[in-house]
């Protein structure tokens, strides 16, 4: 039976970074563009229909969050990850990398040390370095066919005064879906040394083989109070061009401090298409995602 994902849709000459920037990046165009993490599949039909409705209306002025926007996110997290999130905990942001940058800006000072776990997605490095913070590199350790956290080294970095750790969960690029006991150990160390966790969980919906993503902040109140969780529909539903994401911050004072930083940079509004696409994807994209996971 032919899948909806079998359709080949040419992307060249569509102002597409993945294909149309190959000459600039690699010096040639006859390379397979595995360098950029978006898919060559059409977005879910409910998303396209939602966007088409806005186009047909023809007025593209300043948007509010559509009715049911935050509820669609909370419902998705409950259904897919068993995480009960209050809608008030959710703040809109224009991307997961900007979310990390805002976190670093809001909760550390120039010169502070921020831990990352390498090898890792390169903007983790630039998010720290470009804002005059110091990178504390906690190398992941190869163990057979997979990588593991080096908790002794994490403890050493915390003892030396690190203020924050950037967690990638599931991890990009090594592909680890962290187990509950690993996440609990990390939380214990962060509690011991008063280190804040920024948890990039953008790949949480794309998990295979009986593995289960565990949102770090779902591991209890202490974990939740330490954690800013960064998520987006962009990897799940191939919506990276919508520049729309969100953070989840259960702890009220932390949430208000973060929200103030977002407001200070005038980043809280979002764009009319990204907001509609996010709501439609989380409200109506589940069948599409299940078919995608089976196909991949």
N, C-alpha and C positions, 0 to 999 in steps of 0.2 A: 504494500500500500504506500503510495507516494505521500510524503510528509510535506506540511507547509514550509518546512525548513529546507527542502530540496531545491526551492526556486533560487536560481542564480540571478542576482540583481547587480548589474554593473555599477560601480561606485566611482570609477575614474571620471575626472573632470566634473565633479560635483562639489568642489571646494571642501574636500574630505581630507583631513589630516592623514589618516591611515594610508591612503593611496596617493594622494596628490602632493604629498610632501616627501615622497621617496627620493626624488632626484636631489632635493636640498640636503636630506639627511645622509643618504648613502652614496650620492654621486652617480646613481644610475636608477632606472625605473624597473628593470627586469628582475626584481627581487620580490619574494613573498613577504607581505607586510605583517609579520607576526610581532612587530615591535610595539604595537599599540593595542590596548585592551578594550576594543569594542567589536561587536559581532557584525556579520554581514547578513543578518536576518531582519526582516521588517518587524517593527514594534507590534505589540498586540493590537488586534483590530479595534477593541474598545478605546484604546488610547488614540488611535488614528481618527476614529469617529468623533471623539471628544474634541480633538484639535480642529477637525473639519467644521464642527459646529461653531467654534469661535471664529474661524475664517469666514464662514458664511454670514455671520453676524456683521463682520466687517469693521467693527469699532474696537480698536486695540489700545484702549486707554489704561490708566493706572488700575491695577487689579487689587482686589481683596483676596484673602484665602477663600476658595469656594466652600460653600456649606458642606460639612462632612469631611473636610480636608484632614484635620488632625485625627478624627475618629477612624478614617480609613487606614492611617498608619498604625494606630493602636490595635485595630482589629487584625491587621496583617501580622503584627508581632505576636499576638495571642495565638492566631491560627498556625503560623509557620514555626514559631519558636517557643511557644508556651510561656511567653513573657507578658505579664499583665502590666501595662504602662498607662499611667494617667495622661490624658491628652494635654494637661497643663505642663507636663514635663518636656514637651516637644517644642523646639525652636527651629524655624526655617533658617537655612544657610544656603549660599550659592555654590556649594561644592564641598566634598570631603576634605580636600587639601586646604581650601580656605578655612574650613572648620578647625583643622589642626593649627593653622597659623594663628587664628583668633584665640585659640586656647593657650598657645605659647605666649602670645602677647598679653593676655588677660591674667595669667597665673604664674608667670615667671618674670624675672628682671634681666636686663642685659648682663652678660657674664655668667648667668646661671647655667648649670649643666643639665642636659636633657638626654635621657637614655633612649637609644633605638636598638633594634635587634637585626643585625645585618647577616646575610644579604637581604635587602628590603627595597621596596619601591623607592626610586631615587628622590622623589619630592620630600620624603621623610628627612633626608639630609638637608636639602635646601630650606625647608620650613624652619629648621633650627639655625643654620648658619646665616641665612639672609637677615635674621633679626638679632644678630649679635649675641646669640646664645652658643654654648659649647656643646658639641656632639660627644656623648659618652657612648662608645660603640660596644654593645654586648653581643659578641659573635654567637650565632646559633651553632650548635655542635652536631656534626653528622654522626648518626648512629645507625649503621646498616643502611636501610633504604629510606630513612627519614631523618629529619632534623629535630633536635630537642633544645630547650632553653638551658642555659648555663646559670643555674640559680646562685652558685657560689660567686660568680662574677657579677651578677646583678646585685647581690648583697654588698660586694666590694664597692660598686659604683654608688650605691645608696649611702654607704658609710662615708664616702668621699664628698657627699653633699649634694647629689643629684636631686632636683626638685620635682622631676616629672619623668614618666616613661611613656613612649609611644608604642602601643601594642598593635600589631596587625593580626586580625583574627576574623576569619581564617587568614593564614599568612600568604602574602604575595612577595616573592615568587615561589617559595619552597613548597607550598601546597598543604601545609599542616592545618588540620582542624584540631585546635588545642583541646585536650581532654580536661574534664572537670577538675581532676586532682592537680593538674598543672596550673590551671587558672587560680585555684584556691591557694596554692603555694605562692604565686605571684602576689595575690591580694594580701596574704599574711606578711610578706616582706614590705609591701607598700604601707601597710598599717604600722608596722614596727618603726619605719623610718619616715613616716608622714610624707609619702611621695604620691602625687596625683597621677592617675592613669588616664591617658587619652586613647580610647579603643576604637581603631578604624575597623568597622565591621561591614564594609561595603560589599564584600563577597559572601556574606552570610547565607544568602539564598541559593548559592551554587555549590552544593555539597553532594558528594557521591558515596556509594559503597557502604551504606549502613552507618556512616559517620553522622554526627549530629552537632550542629553549631550551638554553642552555649553562650548567650549574651553575658558578658562579664558582669554587668550590673544586675543580672538576675540572681546572683549568688548570695543575696542577703543584703540587709540594710547597710552594713559596713562597707561592702563592696560597692554598693550603689552610691554611697556618699563620697567615695573616692573617685568615681568614674564619670567622664564625659564620653558618651557613646556617639560615634559619627557613622551615619548610615545614609543610603541613597538608593533610588530605584535604577540608577544608571547602568550598573553592571547586570543586574537581574533582567531588565527589560530592554536593554540596548538604547538607553535614553541619555547618554553622556552629553549630547549636544544641548540638552535642556538646562544645564547649569543649575540644577535644583537638588538640594539635599536637606538633611536635618540633623540636629543633635538631640539627644535625650539626656536630661540632667535632673535626676530626682531630688537632689538636695537644694532647698529653696535659695539659700544665700549664694551658693555657687551658680545657680541658674540665673539669678538676677545680675550677678557680676558679669556673667557671659553675655546676657541679653543687652546689658549696657554697652559692652564692647561692640556688639553687632550694630547697635543703634548709633554709636559714635562714628562708625564707618558707613552709616546709611545703607546697610546691606540686608535689612530685614524684610524688604518688600517682595522680592522675587519677580519673575516675569510671567506674563499671562499664560503662556503656553506651558512653561515648566510646571506651574501649579496645577493646571488642568491635567497634564500628563501624569503627574505623580498620583493624584487622587484616582484617576481612571485605572492606572496600573494596579494600585493596591486594592481597589474595590472590585475590579473585574478581570485581572490578569492571571489568576491562579491556574486556570486550565492551560493557558499558553505556557506558563512556567513549567508545569508538570510534563507537558509534551516536550519542551526544550530540554529538560534534564534527561529524559529518556533518550532523546536524539543525540545529545552530546555524549 
